[in-house]
Amino acid sequence: MLHHVPFDKLGRFQLDWLDSHFHFFFSGVPAPMGQAFGPLRVWNDDLIKAGSGFDMHGHRDMEIITYIRRGAISHRDNLGNSGKTDAGDVQVMSAGTGIMHAEFNQEPIDTELFQIWVEPNRRGLAPRWETASFPKADRAGKLVPLASGEASVSGALTIHQNATLYGANLPAGSKLIHVLKPGRRAYLVPASGSVTVNGAKIGTREGLAIVEEPKIEIATSEPSEILLFDLP
């Protein structure tokens, strides 16, 4: 079963420095995917204007993945971590028992990113933060794990959930297959371009919820960048 989430149906929230589109219910704003899709709780599509960002604020008991599509985001937290994550790269924050952090766009251009929250498989974890580079050339024509809590997956940033976020950069004319194990589901979003998934066409920044489909066949006629979250 496929459930297409058009971009113009996403929830919307705007400030003078922030333009957000929500796949899931967030900050009181309704959205087409409701409260959750398995352990996936948030998929926010944010534009943060140059020289602005989120002041220090807190989270707990959530795995927060940030995927930078354009620009960069600079992080600092009350654990003493600080760093910058650039376009195409990923940061993960396990909020655990509680963390305070700030996220700012210190670049001369607007930053565009996906912020993705997944519920951890256990509570009370030690909070942590890390970032890693995932060169787009390494993802050419194939799905590469970016963040995962599955023991069988290597090379990805760690999250505390039996799930894996994959990224792929697909040249025009690409085709690839991802097999879903029994009882698994997936959520797919093209960061750029468009793809056809099991016959359904999905445009840039749109969503596709996938359940009871043992095989995901992805094809594109144009250069496209996709994220695919394989979930319990």
N, C-alpha and C positions, 0 to 999 in steps of 0.2 A: 504494500500500500504506500502510495506517495501523496504527500500533502504539500502543495506549492504555496509559498508565502510571498506574494508580490511586494515589491519595494514600496509602492504607494499605499499599502495597507499597514505598514509598520507603525507602531506608536511613535509620537513625535514630541520632543521637548527642546526648547530653545532658550538660550540666554544671549547676551550681547557677545559672549566669548565662546559659546558652546552650542553646537547643533547636533542633537542626538536622535537616532532612530532605534526603536526597541523591537526586537523580535518577540520578547517575553514581557509580561507585566513587570513594570519597574517604576519606582517612585510615584505610585498612584496612577500611572498612565497605562490604560489598557493596550494590549498588543495581541496579534493574531495567534501566537503560540501559547497564550494563557500563562499559567504559573510555572509550568515545568514540562520537560520532555525527558523522562527518566531522571537522572541526577543533574541534568543540564537545567540551570535556573536563569541564566542571563546570557543574551548575545546582543550587546549594544554596539551600534555603529556610530562612532563619535568623530566630529570635526572640532578640534581645539585650536582656536586662533593663536597666531604667533604671539609670544610673550605673555601667555595666560595659562591657567591650569587649575587643578584641584588643590586647595589648601589642605593642611594636615587634618586628617579624619581617620576614623577607626573602622576595622572589620574584625570578625571572628568566625571561626568554623566555616570557612569557605575557601576553595581553591580558585584563584583569580588569575586568568591567563590574558595577557595583552599581546595582540599581534599588530605590529605597526605596518600600515599600508603606504604611508607617505610621511616624510618628515622624521621626527624622533620625539621620544618622551624621556624626561629626566626624573628619576625616582630618588627619594630619600625617606628613611623611616626611623622609628625610635629604637631600632636595634643597631643603628650605626651604619646600615647599608646605604650606599648611594651609587648611582650609575646611570648611564644613558643607553636606551635601546633604539636602534636605527631602523629604517624602513626594511621590511622583509624579515626582521628578527623578532624574537619572542622573549617576554619576561613572564615569570611565574611567581606568585606570592601565595604561600599557604598562611592564611590568617590565623588558623589554630586557636589558641587560647586568647588571642587578641594582639593586634598590631595597629600602630598609628603610622600613616604614611602620607606623603604629598606627591603629586604627579604634575609636572609642569612642561609646557612646550617652550623651550628656550631657544628655538630655532627662528630664523627670519621668515619662515613660511608656515602656513597652517599645517597642523599634523592631523592625519586621518588614521584611525585605528579601529580594531575590533576589541572590545572588552568582553571576555567570556568567563562566566562563573559556573563552576560545577561543585555540587555538594560533596564533601569528603566522605569516605567510607567509614570513618570513625571521627569522633570529636575529641577535643582536648589535646590536639597535637601541638608541638612546639612551633611557633611561627617562624617563617623563613622567607627569603627572597633570592631569586637568581635570574640571570639573563644569559642568553646565548645567541650566537650568530648562526643562521642557516642560509648559506649562499644559495641564491636562486638557481645558479647553474647546476647545483647538486640535486635539484628537484625537477630538472627538465624531463618531462614525460613520465614521471613516476611519483607515487605518494611517498613522502618521507615523514617519519614520526617527529613531531615538534614537542609534544608534551604527553607524558604517559605515566600510568601507574600499573601497567601490565608487566608481569615478570618476564614475559617472552620478548618484550620490546626493548631495544637498546638504542643509545645515541640521542635520546630525547630528554628534555627537562622533566623533572619528577613532579607528578601530582599524586595526591592520595585518593585515587579512585581507579577502579578497574576499567579504564577508558583510555583512548588514544586520540589525540588531535593530530591529523596528518595535513601536510601541505603539498601542493604540486603546482608546477608551472608547465602548462601544456602548450606546445607549439600548435599552430593551425593544422588540422587534420589528425590530431592525436586521438587515440582511443586507449582506455585502460579499464581494468576490471578490479573491483575490490569485493572480496567475499565476506559476507556477514555470517558469523557463527550463529547457531540456533539460539534464540532468545535475545539477540542483540538488535540494536537499532542504530540509526545514523542521522546526523544533521549536516547538510552540505550548504555552503555559501560560496559563490564566486566573488573573490575580491576584485577581479577585473574580468572583462570578457563575458562570455556566456557558454554554457555547456548543455548538452542533452543527456539526461540521466534516465535510463530505462524508458526512453521515449518521451520524457517530459523536458521541455526547454526551460532553463533557469537562467535569468539574466543577472547582470552585475548587482551584487549586494542584496539579491533576493535569497530566500531560504527554501530548503527542501527537507522535510522530515520524511524519513524512510523507515518503515517497519514491515516485517514479514516479507522481506525481499532477500532471498539468500545470496543473490549476486547483484552487485551494482555495476552497471556498464556506463561509463562516462565517455562522451565524445565531444569534440569541439571543432568548429570550422574556422575559428579565429584564435589568436593567442589569448590564453586565459590563465588566470591564477585562482586556484580553489583551495578552500579549507574543508576537510571532512572529519567530523567527530564521530568515532565509533564508540558506542555507549552501551552499558548494560540495560 
